Amino acid sequence: MRSILIDSYIRATVRVDLGISRQALRMMSDHIDRVLSQNAERFTDPEAFEKALGGFLEFTQRMIMNAEQRGSDTLDEADFFAARGRCGIIWWCE
């Protein structure tokens, strides 16, 4: 699942021609690891996995929207924290 999430994160930014700072990539990678380790049993259920992936994609989209609103061509840690700060997406904003 981790590789699917990282790949989805990178593809989402490529689609809108945004780069990812090293710090933002590290933060997202650490966040993915934390969420996966805390919910490993839940994510064996296909329905929970689908919900987690949908929430992750929404979280990623919020980061992208924040970067675009700032006029940035690169996701950075500010976008990560902005997405978490206005969240409400199960697992990704806890």
PDB file of N, CA, C and O in Angstrom, chain B, residues numbered from 101:
ATOM      1  N   MET B 101       0.829  -1.193   0.000  1.00  0.00           N
ATOM      2  CA  MET B 101       0.000   0.000   0.000  1.00  0.00           C
ATOM      3  C   MET B 101       0.875   1.259   0.000  1.00  0.00           C
ATOM      4  O   MET B 101       0.530   2.255  -0.637  1.00  0.00           O
ATOM      5  N   ARG B 102       1.991   1.215   0.705  1.00  0.00           N
ATOM      6  CA  ARG B 102       2.860   2.388   0.791  1.00  0.00           C
ATOM      7  C   ARG B 102       3.277   2.852  -0.598  1.00  0.00           C
ATOM      8  O   ARG B 102       3.203   4.041  -0.906  1.00  0.00           O
ATOM      9  N   SER B 103       3.712   1.924  -1.430  1.00  0.00           N
ATOM     10  CA  SER B 103       4.172   2.306  -2.767  1.00  0.00           C
ATOM     11  C   SER B 103       3.030   2.876  -3.609  1.00  0.00           C
ATOM     12  O   SER B 103       3.248   3.770  -4.427  1.00  0.00           O
ATOM     13  N   ILE B 104       1.825   2.368  -3.414  1.00  0.00           N
ATOM     14  CA  ILE B 104       0.664   2.905  -4.136  1.00  0.00           C
ATOM     15  C   ILE B 104       0.427   4.356  -3.722  1.00  0.00           C
ATOM     16  O   ILE B 104       0.154   5.211  -4.566  1.00  0.00           O
ATOM     17  N   LEU B 105       0.529   4.626  -2.445  1.00  0.00           N
ATOM     18  CA  LEU B 105       0.292   5.991  -1.944  1.00  0.00           C
ATOM     19  C   LEU B 105       1.377   6.961  -2.411  1.00  0.00           C
ATOM     20  O   LEU B 105       1.071   8.061  -2.871  1.00  0.00           O
ATOM     21  N   ILE B 106       2.632   6.560  -2.296  1.00  0.00           N
ATOM     22  CA  ILE B 106       3.724   7.436  -2.753  1.00  0.00           C
ATOM     23  C   ILE B 106       3.584   7.699  -4.251  1.00  0.00           C
ATOM     24  O   ILE B 106       3.727   8.835  -4.703  1.00  0.00           O
ATOM     25  N   ASP B 107       3.307   6.658  -5.008  1.00  0.00           N
ATOM     26  CA  ASP B 107       3.141   6.808  -6.453  1.00  0.00           C
ATOM     27  C   ASP B 107       1.971   7.741  -6.775  1.00  0.00           C
ATOM     28  O   ASP B 107       2.071   8.574  -7.675  1.00  0.00           O
ATOM     29  N   SER B 108       0.876   7.604  -6.050  1.00  0.00           N
ATOM     30  CA  SER B 108      -0.287   8.483  -6.266  1.00  0.00           C
ATOM     31  C   SER B 108       0.050   9.935  -5.967  1.00  0.00           C
ATOM     32  O   SER B 108      -0.384  10.838  -6.683  1.00  0.00           O
ATOM     33  N   TYR B 109       0.817  10.160  -4.918  1.00  0.00           N
ATOM     34  CA  TYR B 109       1.246  11.501  -4.521  1.00  0.00           C
ATOM     35  C   TYR B 109       2.087  12.135  -5.633  1.00  0.00           C
ATOM     36  O   TYR B 109       1.850  13.278  -6.025  1.00  0.00           O
ATOM     37  N   ILE B 110       3.048  11.402  -6.124  1.00  0.00           N
ATOM     38  CA  ILE B 110       3.928  11.918  -7.182  1.00  0.00           C
ATOM     39  C   ILE B 110       3.152  12.149  -8.476  1.00  0.00           C
ATOM     40  O   ILE B 110       3.317  13.182  -9.124  1.00  0.00           O
ATOM     41  N   ARG B 111       2.316  11.197  -8.848  1.00  0.00           N
ATOM     42  CA  ARG B 111       1.520  11.353 -10.083  1.00  0.00           C
ATOM     43  C   ARG B 111       0.587  12.560 -10.025  1.00  0.00           C
ATOM     44  O   ARG B 111       0.409  13.265 -11.018  1.00  0.00           O
ATOM     45  N   ALA B 112      -0.004  12.792  -8.856  1.00  0.00           N
ATOM     46  CA  ALA B 112      -0.912  13.935  -8.709  1.00  0.00           C
ATOM     47  C   ALA B 112      -0.174  15.250  -8.948  1.00  0.00           C
ATOM     48  O   ALA B 112      -0.718  16.164  -9.567  1.00  0.00           O
ATOM     49  N   THR B 113       1.044  15.344  -8.468  1.00  0.00           N
ATOM     50  CA  THR B 113       1.797  16.584  -8.664  1.00  0.00           C
ATOM     51  C   THR B 113       2.287  16.719 -10.102  1.00  0.00           C
ATOM     52  O   THR B 113       2.327  17.823 -10.645  1.00  0.00           O
ATOM     53  N   VAL B 114       2.654  15.622 -10.708  1.00  0.00           N
ATOM     54  CA  VAL B 114       3.108  15.649 -12.103  1.00  0.00           C
ATOM     55  C   VAL B 114       1.968  16.111 -13.024  1.00  0.00           C
ATOM     56  O   VAL B 114       2.184  16.880 -13.960  1.00  0.00           O
ATOM     57  N   ARG B 115       0.753  15.627 -12.738  1.00  0.00           N
ATOM     58  CA  ARG B 115      -0.405  16.002 -13.574  1.00  0.00           C
ATOM     59  C   ARG B 115      -0.620  17.514 -13.622  1.00  0.00           C
ATOM     60  O   ARG B 115      -1.077  18.050 -14.632  1.00  0.00           O
ATOM     61  N   VAL B 116      -0.291  18.193 -12.533  1.00  0.00           N
ATOM     62  CA  VAL B 116      -0.498  19.647 -12.493  1.00  0.00           C
ATOM     63  C   VAL B 116       0.820  20.402 -12.595  1.00  0.00           C
ATOM     64  O   VAL B 116       0.870  21.605 -12.337  1.00  0.00           O
ATOM     65  N   ASP B 117       1.871  19.714 -12.964  1.00  0.00           N
ATOM     66  CA  ASP B 117       3.184  20.313 -13.214  1.00  0.00           C
ATOM     67  C   ASP B 117       3.766  20.993 -11.980  1.00  0.00           C
ATOM     68  O   ASP B 117       4.309  22.095 -12.063  1.00  0.00           O
ATOM     69  N   LEU B 118       3.645  20.321 -10.831  1.00  0.00           N
ATOM     70  CA  LEU B 118       4.243  20.816  -9.590  1.00  0.00           C
ATOM     71  C   LEU B 118       5.392  19.909  -9.188  1.00  0.00           C
ATOM     72  O   LEU B 118       5.339  18.695  -9.385  1.00  0.00           O
ATOM     73  N   GLY B 119       6.417  20.501  -8.630  1.00  0.00           N
ATOM     74  CA  GLY B 119       7.492  19.720  -8.039  1.00  0.00           C
ATOM     75  C   GLY B 119       7.156  19.415  -6.591  1.00  0.00           C
ATOM     76  O   GLY B 119       6.138  19.867  -6.066  1.00  0.00           O
ATOM     77  N   ILE B 120       8.026  18.640  -5.949  1.00  0.00           N
ATOM     78  CA  ILE B 120       7.875  18.310  -4.530  1.00  0.00           C
ATOM     79  C   ILE B 120       9.226  18.558  -3.866  1.00  0.00           C
ATOM     80  O   ILE B 120      10.240  17.991  -4.274  1.00  0.00           O
ATOM     81  N   SER B 121       9.231  19.398  -2.852  1.00  0.00           N
ATOM     82  CA  SER B 121      10.485  19.627  -2.133  1.00  0.00           C
ATOM     83  C   SER B 121      10.892  18.346  -1.401  1.00  0.00           C
ATOM     84  O   SER B 121      10.053  17.501  -1.091  1.00  0.00           O
ATOM     85  N   ARG B 122      12.170  18.221  -1.136  1.00  0.00           N
ATOM     86  CA  ARG B 122      12.652  17.045  -0.397  1.00  0.00           C
ATOM     87  C   ARG B 122      11.975  16.940   0.960  1.00  0.00           C
ATOM     88  O   ARG B 122      11.602  15.854   1.403  1.00  0.00           O
ATOM     89  N   GLN B 123      11.824  18.079   1.607  1.00  0.00           N
ATOM     90  CA  GLN B 123      11.187  18.109   2.929  1.00  0.00           C
ATOM     91  C   GLN B 123       9.732  17.640   2.843  1.00  0.00           C
ATOM     92  O   GLN B 123       9.285  16.857   3.681  1.00  0.00           O
ATOM     93  N   ALA B 124       9.001  18.106   1.853  1.00  0.00           N
ATOM     94  CA  ALA B 124       7.599  17.694   1.706  1.00  0.00           C
ATOM     95  C   ALA B 124       7.500  16.205   1.394  1.00  0.00           C
ATOM     96  O   ALA B 124       6.601  15.531   1.897  1.00  0.00           O
ATOM     97  N   LEU B 125       8.403  15.685   0.579  1.00  0.00           N
ATOM     98  CA  LEU B 125       8.394  14.263   0.263  1.00  0.00           C
ATOM     99  C   LEU B 125       8.712  13.437   1.510  1.00  0.00           C
ATOM    100  O   LEU B 125       8.087  12.404   1.752  1.00  0.00           O
ATOM    101  N   ARG B 126       9.679  13.891   2.294  1.00  0.00           N
ATOM    102  CA  ARG B 126      10.024  13.186   3.528  1.00  0.00           C
ATOM    103  C   ARG B 126       8.876  13.224   4.515  1.00  0.00           C
ATOM    104  O   ARG B 126       8.551  12.212   5.137  1.00  0.00           O
ATOM    105  N   MET B 127       8.253  14.399   4.664  1.00  0.00           N
ATOM    106  CA  MET B 127       7.134  14.523   5.588  1.00  0.00           C
ATOM    107  C   MET B 127       5.981  13.622   5.177  1.00  0.00           C
ATOM    108  O   MET B 127       5.384  12.956   6.022  1.00  0.00           O
ATOM    109  N   MET B 128       5.662  13.595   3.889  1.00  0.00           N
ATOM    110  CA  MET B 128       4.566  12.753   3.428  1.00  0.00           C
ATOM    111  C   MET B 128       4.916  11.281   3.599  1.00  0.00           C
ATOM    112  O   MET B 128       4.070  10.484   4.005  1.00  0.00           O
ATOM    113  N   SER B 129       6.138  10.922   3.299  1.00  0.00           N
ATOM    114  CA  SER B 129       6.579   9.537   3.467  1.00  0.00           C
ATOM    115  C   SER B 129       6.474   9.101   4.932  1.00  0.00           C
ATOM    116  O   SER B 129       5.989   8.008   5.223  1.00  0.00           O
ATOM    117  N   ASP B 130       6.924   9.947   5.840  1.00  0.00           N
ATOM    118  CA  ASP B 130       6.824   9.651   7.270  1.00  0.00           C
ATOM    119  C   ASP B 130       5.361   9.549   7.706  1.00  0.00           C
ATOM    120  O   ASP B 130       4.997   8.683   8.501  1.00  0.00           O
ATOM    121  N   HIS B 131       4.547  10.431   7.183  1.00  0.00           N
ATOM    122  CA  HIS B 131       3.120  10.438   7.524  1.00  0.00           C
ATOM    123  C   HIS B 131       2.456   9.147   7.035  1.00  0.00           C
ATOM    124  O   HIS B 131       1.674   8.534   7.762  1.00  0.00           O
ATOM    125  N   ILE B 132       2.761   8.748   5.830  1.00  0.00           N
ATOM    126  CA  ILE B 132       2.222   7.493   5.285  1.00  0.00           C
ATOM    127  C   ILE B 132       2.645   6.329   6.172  1.00  0.00           C
ATOM    128  O   ILE B 132       1.817   5.496   6.538  1.00  0.00           O
ATOM    129  N   ASP B 133       3.915   6.267   6.515  1.00  0.00           N
ATOM    130  CA  ASP B 133       4.409   5.181   7.370  1.00  0.00           C
ATOM    131  C   ASP B 133       3.673   5.143   8.707  1.00  0.00           C
ATOM    132  O   ASP B 133       3.301   4.073   9.189  1.00  0.00           O
ATOM    133  N   ARG B 134       3.468   6.311   9.296  1.00  0.00           N
ATOM    134  CA  ARG B 134       2.782   6.395  10.590  1.00  0.00           C
ATOM    135  C   ARG B 134       1.332   5.911  10.470  1.00  0.00           C
ATOM    136  O   ARG B 134       0.876   5.107  11.282  1.00  0.00           O
ATOM    137  N   VAL B 135       0.618   6.398   9.467  1.00  0.00           N
ATOM    138  CA  VAL B 135      -0.783   5.997   9.277  1.00  0.00           C
ATOM    139  C   VAL B 135      -0.887   4.501   9.011  1.00  0.00           C
ATOM    140  O   VAL B 135      -1.756   3.828   9.564  1.00  0.00           O
ATOM    141  N   LEU B 136      -0.011   3.986   8.172  1.00  0.00           N
ATOM    142  CA  LEU B 136      -0.052   2.557   7.854  1.00  0.00           C
ATOM    143  C   LEU B 136       0.265   1.701   9.074  1.00  0.00           C
ATOM    144  O   LEU B 136      -0.390   0.683   9.300  1.00  0.00           O
ATOM    145  N   SER B 137       1.257   2.096   9.858  1.00  0.00           N
ATOM    146  CA  SER B 137       1.614   1.288  11.025  1.00  0.00           C
ATOM    147  C   SER B 137       0.519   1.328  12.095  1.00  0.00           C
ATOM    148  O   SER B 137       0.287   0.334  12.782  1.00  0.00           O
ATOM    149  N   GLN B 138      -0.148   2.464  12.235  1.00  0.00           N
ATOM    150  CA  GLN B 138      -1.198   2.592  13.241  1.00  0.00           C
ATOM    151  C   GLN B 138      -2.500   1.903  12.827  1.00  0.00           C
ATOM    152  O   GLN B 138      -3.352   1.627  13.671  1.00  0.00           O
ATOM    153  N   ASN B 139      -2.653   1.626  11.542  1.00  0.00           N
ATOM    154  CA  ASN B 139      -3.912   1.066  11.039  1.00  0.00           C
ATOM    155  C   ASN B 139      -3.715  -0.188  10.201  1.00  0.00           C
ATOM    156  O   ASN B 139      -4.564  -0.511   9.370  1.00  0.00           O
ATOM    157  N   ALA B 140      -2.627  -0.891  10.400  1.00  0.00           N
ATOM    158  CA  ALA B 140      -2.277  -2.045   9.569  1.00  0.00           C
ATOM    159  C   ALA B 140      -3.406  -3.070   9.487  1.00  0.00           C
ATOM    160  O   ALA B 140      -3.719  -3.555   8.400  1.00  0.00           O
ATOM    161  N   GLU B 141      -4.012  -3.402  10.607  1.00  0.00           N
ATOM    162  CA  GLU B 141      -5.095  -4.393  10.592  1.00  0.00           C
ATOM    163  C   GLU B 141      -6.303  -3.904   9.812  1.00  0.00           C
ATOM    164  O   GLU B 141      -6.893  -4.663   9.043  1.00  0.00           O
ATOM    165  N   ARG B 142      -6.672  -2.667   9.998  1.00  0.00           N
ATOM    166  CA  ARG B 142      -7.842  -2.108   9.295  1.00  0.00           C
ATOM    167  C   ARG B 142      -7.675  -2.150   7.784  1.00  0.00           C
ATOM    168  O   ARG B 142      -8.625  -2.439   7.056  1.00  0.00           O
ATOM    169  N   PHE B 143      -6.471  -1.862   7.316  1.00  0.00           N
ATOM    170  CA  PHE B 143      -6.243  -1.733   5.882  1.00  0.00           C
ATOM    171  C   PHE B 143      -6.172  -3.066   5.153  1.00  0.00           C
ATOM    172  O   PHE B 143      -6.027  -3.085   3.931  1.00  0.00           O
ATOM    173  N   THR B 144      -6.270  -4.170   5.863  1.00  0.00           N
ATOM    174  CA  THR B 144      -6.365  -5.468   5.175  1.00  0.00           C
ATOM    175  C   THR B 144      -7.762  -5.653   4.588  1.00  0.00           C
ATOM    176  O   THR B 144      -7.953  -6.467   3.685  1.00  0.00           O
ATOM    177  N   ASP B 145      -8.725  -4.910   5.089  1.00  0.00           N
ATOM    178  CA  ASP B 145     -10.085  -4.939   4.560  1.00  0.00           C
ATOM    179  C   ASP B 145     -10.135  -4.078   3.298  1.00  0.00           C
ATOM    180  O   ASP B 145      -9.784  -2.900   3.357  1.00  0.00           O
ATOM    181  N   PRO B 146     -10.565  -4.635   2.151  1.00  0.00           N
ATOM    182  CA  PRO B 146     -10.584  -3.876   0.891  1.00  0.00           C
ATOM    183  C   PRO B 146     -11.393  -2.571   0.965  1.00  0.00           C
ATOM    184  O   PRO B 146     -11.015  -1.574   0.349  1.00  0.00           O
ATOM    185  N   GLU B 147     -12.474  -2.575   1.697  1.00  0.00           N
ATOM    186  CA  GLU B 147     -13.296  -1.369   1.819  1.00  0.00           C
ATOM    187  C   GLU B 147     -12.545  -0.277   2.590  1.00  0.00           C
ATOM    188  O   GLU B 147     -12.600   0.898   2.225  1.00  0.00           O
ATOM    189  N   ALA B 148     -11.854  -0.670   3.643  1.00  0.00           N
ATOM    190  CA  ALA B 148     -11.060   0.296   4.414  1.00  0.00           C
ATOM    191  C   ALA B 148      -9.895   0.818   3.580  1.00  0.00           C
ATOM    192  O   ALA B 148      -9.567   2.003   3.637  1.00  0.00           O
ATOM    193  N   PHE B 149      -9.275  -0.066   2.811  1.00  0.00           N
ATOM    194  CA  PHE B 149      -8.183   0.343   1.933  1.00  0.00           C
ATOM    195  C   PHE B 149      -8.671   1.382   0.925  1.00  0.00           C
ATOM    196  O   PHE B 149      -8.004   2.389   0.688  1.00  0.00           O
ATOM    197  N   GLU B 150      -9.833   1.129   0.338  1.00  0.00           N
ATOM    198  CA  GLU B 150     -10.394   2.072  -0.640  1.00  0.00           C
ATOM    199  C   GLU B 150     -10.690   3.423   0.014  1.00  0.00           C
ATOM    200  O   GLU B 150     -10.435   4.473  -0.576  1.00  0.00           O
ATOM    201  N   LYS B 151     -11.223   3.391   1.220  1.00  0.00           N
ATOM    202  CA  LYS B 151     -11.510   4.629   1.944  1.00  0.00           C
ATOM    203  C   LYS B 151     -10.214   5.377   2.274  1.00  0.00           C
ATOM    204  O   LYS B 151     -10.147   6.601   2.157  1.00  0.00           O
ATOM    205  N   ALA B 152      -9.193   4.634   2.684  1.00  0.00           N
ATOM    206  CA  ALA B 152      -7.901   5.255   3.002  1.00  0.00           C
ATOM    207  C   ALA B 152      -7.279   5.891   1.766  1.00  0.00           C
ATOM    208  O   ALA B 152      -6.737   6.994   1.838  1.00  0.00           O
ATOM    209  N   LEU B 153      -7.355   5.204   0.645  1.00  0.00           N
ATOM    210  CA  LEU B 153      -6.802   5.749  -0.595  1.00  0.00           C
ATOM    211  C   LEU B 153      -7.563   7.003  -1.021  1.00  0.00           C
ATOM    212  O   LEU B 153      -6.948   7.991  -1.425  1.00  0.00           O
ATOM    213  N   GLY B 154      -8.873   6.974  -0.937  1.00  0.00           N
ATOM    214  CA  GLY B 154      -9.672   8.160  -1.272  1.00  0.00           C
ATOM    215  C   GLY B 154      -9.344   9.338  -0.383  1.00  0.00           C
ATOM    216  O   GLY B 154      -9.230  10.467  -0.861  1.00  0.00           O
ATOM    217  N   GLY B 155      -9.190   9.085   0.914  1.00  0.00           N
ATOM    218  CA  GLY B 155      -8.824  10.147   1.843  1.00  0.00           C
ATOM    219  C   GLY B 155      -7.444  10.693   1.557  1.00  0.00           C
ATOM    220  O   GLY B 155      -7.215  11.900   1.644  1.00  0.00           O
ATOM    221  N   PHE B 156      -6.527   9.810   1.215  1.00  0.00           N
ATOM    222  CA  PHE B 156      -5.174  10.230   0.889  1.00  0.00           C
ATOM    223  C   PHE B 156      -5.158  11.112  -0.351  1.00  0.00           C
ATOM    224  O   PHE B 156      -4.459  12.124  -0.392  1.00  0.00           O
ATOM    225  N   LEU B 157      -5.927  10.728  -1.357  1.00  0.00           N
ATOM    226  CA  LEU B 157      -5.987  11.529  -2.585  1.00  0.00           C
ATOM    227  C   LEU B 157      -6.586  12.905  -2.312  1.00  0.00           C
ATOM    228  O   LEU B 157      -6.157  13.901  -2.893  1.00  0.00           O
ATOM    229  N   GLU B 158      -7.573  12.956  -1.431  1.00  0.00           N
ATOM    230  CA  GLU B 158      -8.155  14.247  -1.041  1.00  0.00           C
ATOM    231  C   GLU B 158      -7.116  15.089  -0.285  1.00  0.00           C
ATOM    232  O   GLU B 158      -7.008  16.293  -0.518  1.00  0.00           O
ATOM    233  N   PHE B 159      -6.370  14.475   0.598  1.00  0.00           N
ATOM    234  CA  PHE B 159      -5.315  15.163   1.337  1.00  0.00           C
ATOM    235  C   PHE B 159      -4.281  15.735   0.366  1.00  0.00           C
ATOM    236  O   PHE B 159      -3.867  16.887   0.495  1.00  0.00           O
ATOM    237  N   THR B 160      -3.874  14.927  -0.596  1.00  0.00           N
ATOM    238  CA  THR B 160      -2.907  15.362  -1.606  1.00  0.00           C
ATOM    239  C   THR B 160      -3.462  16.530  -2.419  1.00  0.00           C
ATOM    240  O   THR B 160      -2.747  17.491  -2.703  1.00  0.00           O
ATOM    241  N   GLN B 161      -4.727  16.442  -2.788  1.00  0.00           N
ATOM    242  CA  GLN B 161      -5.340  17.518  -3.561  1.00  0.00           C
ATOM    243  C   GLN B 161      -5.371  18.821  -2.768  1.00  0.00           C
ATOM    244  O   GLN B 161      -5.186  19.897  -3.337  1.00  0.00           O
ATOM    245  N   ARG B 162      -5.598  18.733  -1.485  1.00  0.00           N
ATOM    246  CA  ARG B 162      -5.586  19.934  -0.640  1.00  0.00           C
ATOM    247  C   ARG B 162      -4.192  20.561  -0.600  1.00  0.00           C
ATOM    248  O   ARG B 162      -4.064  21.786  -0.585  1.00  0.00           O
ATOM    249  N   MET B 163      -3.155  19.735  -0.583  1.00  0.00           N
ATOM    250  CA  MET B 163      -1.789  20.257  -0.642  1.00  0.00           C
ATOM    251  C   MET B 163      -1.561  20.984  -1.964  1.00  0.00           C
ATOM    252  O   MET B 163      -0.994  22.077  -1.991  1.00  0.00           O
ATOM    253  N   ILE B 164      -1.999  20.381  -3.042  1.00  0.00           N
ATOM    254  CA  ILE B 164      -1.825  20.973  -4.374  1.00  0.00           C
ATOM    255  C   ILE B 164      -2.561  22.301  -4.464  1.00  0.00           C
ATOM    256  O   ILE B 164      -2.023  23.287  -4.966  1.00  0.00           O
ATOM    257  N   MET B 165      -3.786  22.320  -3.977  1.00  0.00           N
ATOM    258  CA  MET B 165      -4.564  23.565  -4.019  1.00  0.00           C
ATOM    259  C   MET B 165      -3.878  24.664  -3.221  1.00  0.00           C
ATOM    260  O   MET B 165      -3.873  25.822  -3.639  1.00  0.00           O
ATOM    261  N   ASN B 166      -3.302  24.315  -2.082  1.00  0.00           N
ATOM    262  CA  ASN B 166      -2.605  25.312  -1.276  1.00  0.00           C
ATOM    263  C   ASN B 166      -1.392  25.865  -2.013  1.00  0.00           C
ATOM    264  O   ASN B 166      -1.164  27.075  -2.017  1.00  0.00           O
ATOM    265  N   ALA B 167      -0.616  24.987  -2.635  1.00  0.00           N
ATOM    266  CA  ALA B 167       0.557  25.438  -3.393  1.00  0.00           C
ATOM    267  C   ALA B 167       0.134  26.353  -4.539  1.00  0.00           C
ATOM    268  O   ALA B 167       0.766  27.381  -4.785  1.00  0.00           O
ATOM    269  N   GLU B 168      -0.924  25.982  -5.230  1.00  0.00           N
ATOM    270  CA  GLU B 168      -1.406  26.806  -6.344  1.00  0.00           C
ATOM    271  C   GLU B 168      -1.894  28.163  -5.852  1.00  0.00           C
ATOM    272  O   GLU B 168      -1.652  29.180  -6.502  1.00  0.00           O
ATOM    273  N   GLN B 169      -2.577  28.189  -4.714  1.00  0.00           N
ATOM    274  CA  GLN B 169      -3.046  29.458  -4.151  1.00  0.00           C
ATOM    275  C   GLN B 169      -1.885  30.358  -3.745  1.00  0.00           C
ATOM    276  O   GLN B 169      -1.992  31.583  -3.802  1.00  0.00           O
ATOM    277  N   ARG B 170      -0.785  29.750  -3.338  1.00  0.00           N
ATOM    278  CA  ARG B 170       0.405  30.521  -2.974  1.00  0.00           C
ATOM    279  C   ARG B 170       1.200  30.951  -4.197  1.00  0.00           C
ATOM    280  O   ARG B 170       2.124  31.757  -4.093  1.00  0.00           O
ATOM    281  N   GLY B 171       0.838  30.411  -5.355  1.00  0.00           N
ATOM    282  CA  GLY B 171       1.569  30.731  -6.575  1.00  0.00           C
ATOM    283  C   GLY B 171       2.885  29.982  -6.685  1.00  0.00           C
ATOM    284  O   GLY B 171       3.788  30.393  -7.413  1.00  0.00           O
ATOM    285  N   SER B 172       2.985  28.874  -5.952  1.00  0.00           N
ATOM    286  CA  SER B 172       4.223  28.103  -5.936  1.00  0.00           C
ATOM    287  C   SER B 172       4.206  27.025  -7.019  1.00  0.00           C
ATOM    288  O   SER B 172       3.147  26.531  -7.404  1.00  0.00           O
ATOM    289  N   ASP B 173       5.388  26.673  -7.499  1.00  0.00           N
ATOM    290  CA  ASP B 173       5.485  25.583  -8.473  1.00  0.00           C
ATOM    291  C   ASP B 173       6.012  24.308  -7.813  1.00  0.00           C
ATOM    292  O   ASP B 173       6.347  23.336  -8.490  1.00  0.00           O
ATOM    293  N   THR B 174       6.079  24.331  -6.463  1.00  0.00           N
ATOM    294  CA  THR B 174       6.600  23.190  -5.713  1.00  0.00           C
ATOM    295  C   THR B 174       5.815  23.003  -4.412  1.00  0.00           C
ATOM    296  O   THR B 174       5.566  23.966  -3.685  1.00  0.00           O
ATOM    297  N   LEU B 175       5.430  21.762  -4.127  1.00  0.00           N
ATOM    298  CA  LEU B 175       4.837  21.467  -2.827  1.00  0.00           C
ATOM    299  C   LEU B 175       5.930  21.530  -1.776  1.00  0.00           C
ATOM    300  O   LEU B 175       7.041  21.048  -1.997  1.00  0.00           O
ATOM    301  N   ASP B 176       5.619  22.121  -0.642  1.00  0.00           N
ATOM    302  CA  ASP B 176       6.584  22.131   0.451  1.00  0.00           C
ATOM    303  C   ASP B 176       5.874  21.873   1.769  1.00  0.00           C
ATOM    304  O   ASP B 176       4.679  21.577   1.791  1.00  0.00           O
ATOM    305  N   GLU B 177       6.611  21.987   2.865  1.00  0.00           N
ATOM    306  CA  GLU B 177       6.035  21.660   4.161  1.00  0.00           C
ATOM    307  C   GLU B 177       4.855  22.552   4.536  1.00  0.00           C
ATOM    308  O   GLU B 177       3.969  22.111   5.268  1.00  0.00           O
ATOM    309  N   ALA B 178       4.820  23.778   4.060  1.00  0.00           N
ATOM    310  CA  ALA B 178       3.680  24.666   4.338  1.00  0.00           C
ATOM    311  C   ALA B 178       2.391  24.072   3.766  1.00  0.00           C
ATOM    312  O   ALA B 178       1.327  24.176   4.375  1.00  0.00           O
ATOM    313  N   ASP B 179       2.497  23.459   2.612  1.00  0.00           N
ATOM    314  CA  ASP B 179       1.315  22.851   1.988  1.00  0.00           C
ATOM    315  C   ASP B 179       0.860  21.621   2.771  1.00  0.00           C
ATOM    316  O   ASP B 179      -0.338  21.375   2.915  1.00  0.00           O
ATOM    317  N   PHE B 180       1.821  20.858   3.271  1.00  0.00           N
ATOM    318  CA  PHE B 180       1.500  19.691   4.096  1.00  0.00           C
ATOM    319  C   PHE B 180       0.734  20.134   5.344  1.00  0.00           C
ATOM    320  O   PHE B 180      -0.320  19.583   5.660  1.00  0.00           O
ATOM    321  N   PHE B 181       1.269  21.126   6.047  1.00  0.00           N
ATOM    322  CA  PHE B 181       0.619  21.584   7.271  1.00  0.00           C
ATOM    323  C   PHE B 181      -0.717  22.263   6.994  1.00  0.00           C
ATOM    324  O   PHE B 181      -1.645  22.138   7.794  1.00  0.00           O
ATOM    325  N   ALA B 182      -0.831  22.970   5.892  1.00  0.00           N
ATOM    326  CA  ALA B 182      -2.108  23.591   5.535  1.00  0.00           C
ATOM    327  C   ALA B 182      -3.170  22.527   5.280  1.00  0.00           C
ATOM    328  O   ALA B 182      -4.314  22.674   5.710  1.00  0.00           O
ATOM    329  N   ALA B 183      -2.797  21.467   4.588  1.00  0.00           N
ATOM    330  CA  ALA B 183      -3.747  20.385   4.311  1.00  0.00           C
ATOM    331  C   ALA B 183      -4.174  19.696   5.603  1.00  0.00           C
ATOM    332  O   ALA B 183      -5.352  19.384   5.780  1.00  0.00           O
ATOM    333  N   ARG B 184      -3.244  19.462   6.487  1.00  0.00           N
ATOM    334  CA  ARG B 184      -3.578  18.835   7.779  1.00  0.00           C
ATOM    335  C   ARG B 184      -4.425  19.758   8.636  1.00  0.00           C
ATOM    336  O   ARG B 184      -5.315  19.299   9.352  1.00  0.00           O
ATOM    337  N   GLY B 185      -4.160  21.042   8.570  1.00  0.00           N
ATOM    338  CA  GLY B 185      -4.854  22.001   9.413  1.00  0.00           C
ATOM    339  C   GLY B 185      -6.318  22.181   9.093  1.00  0.00           C
ATOM    340  O   GLY B 185      -7.098  22.534   9.977  1.00  0.00           O
ATOM    341  N   ARG B 186      -6.715  21.951   7.863  1.00  0.00           N
ATOM    342  CA  ARG B 186      -8.128  22.129   7.496  1.00  0.00           C
ATOM    343  C   ARG B 186      -8.762  20.812   7.108  1.00  0.00           C
ATOM    344  O   ARG B 186      -9.670  20.764   6.278  1.00  0.00           O
ATOM    345  N   CYS B 187      -8.293  19.785   7.693  1.00  0.00           N
ATOM    346  CA  CYS B 187      -8.631  18.435   7.271  1.00  0.00           C
ATOM    347  C   CYS B 187      -9.979  17.955   7.770  1.00  0.00           C
ATOM    348  O   CYS B 187     -10.982  18.657   7.640  1.00  0.00           O
ATOM    349  N   GLY B 188     -10.006  16.784   8.330  1.00  0.00           N
ATOM    350  CA  GLY B 188     -11.240  16.112   8.696  1.00  0.00           C
ATOM    351  C   GLY B 188     -11.346  14.803   7.937  1.00  0.00           C
ATOM    352  O   GLY B 188     -12.398  14.164   7.929  1.00  0.00           O
ATOM    353  N   ILE B 189     -10.257  14.407   7.302  1.00  0.00           N
ATOM    354  CA  ILE B 189     -10.225  13.160   6.546  1.00  0.00           C
ATOM    355  C   ILE B 189      -9.720  12.065   7.481  1.00  0.00           C
ATOM    356  O   ILE B 189      -8.623  12.167   8.029  1.00  0.00           O
ATOM    357  N   ILE B 190     -10.511  11.036   7.657  1.00  0.00           N
ATOM    358  CA  ILE B 190     -10.152   9.958   8.575  1.00  0.00           C
ATOM    359  C   ILE B 190      -8.776   9.405   8.239  1.00  0.00           C
ATOM    360  O   ILE B 190      -8.435   9.244   7.068  1.00  0.00           O
ATOM    361  N   TRP B 191      -8.016   9.125   9.232  1.00  0.00           N
ATOM    362  CA  TRP B 191      -6.647   8.587   9.207  1.00  0.00           C
ATOM    363  C   TRP B 191      -5.596   9.607   8.810  1.00  0.00           C
ATOM    364  O   TRP B 191      -4.521   9.611   9.409  1.00  0.00           O
ATOM    365  N   TRP B 192      -5.839  10.458   7.850  1.00  0.00           N
ATOM    366  CA  TRP B 192      -4.785  11.336   7.327  1.00  0.00           C
ATOM    367  C   TRP B 192      -4.663  12.634   8.108  1.00  0.00           C
ATOM    368  O   TRP B 192      -3.690  13.365   7.922  1.00  0.00           O
ATOM    369  N   CYS B 193      -5.614  12.942   8.971  1.00  0.00           N
ATOM    370  CA  CYS B 193      -5.557  14.210   9.703  1.00  0.00           C
ATOM    371  C   CYS B 193      -5.622  14.009  11.208  1.00  0.00           C
ATOM    372  O   CYS B 193      -5.915  14.948  11.949  1.00  0.00           O
ATOM    373  N   GLU B 194      -5.357  12.817  11.655  1.00  0.00           N
ATOM    374  CA  GLU B 194      -5.411  12.546  13.091  1.00  0.00           C
ATOM    375  C   GLU B 194      -4.086  12.825  13.742  1.00  0.00           C
ATOM    376  O   GLU B 194      -3.943  12.652  14.952  1.00  0.00           O
TER     377      GLU B 194
END
